[in-house]
């Protein structure tokens, strides 16, 4: 009978130990799950912030590229307009010089 009581006490103590370890394992897994969830939320927030920053950088870069292209186009058009005005003035001068000059004998008088 003493032997049976000892086995029962040992069995009860073993059952309590196993239950305690089981509860501790579940608590540790719950803690891990919460930490993993918090880490994933933080990672998601970081990725969203980086995506927003990258989008902003790309928009600014595209604006700079467009501004540069428009500036180059304005300079090109300015140069073309200047060349056209110079060509028109030269054309008027040449037409006047070839077709509307006075003969040499009129100039001497």
Buried (B, 14 or more C-beta within 10 A) or exposed (E): EEEEEEEEEEEEEEEEEEEEEEEEEEEEEEEEEEEEEEEEEEEEEEEEEEEEEEEEEEEEEEEEEEEEEEEEEEEEEEEEEEEEEEEEEEEEEEEEEEEEEEEEEEEEE
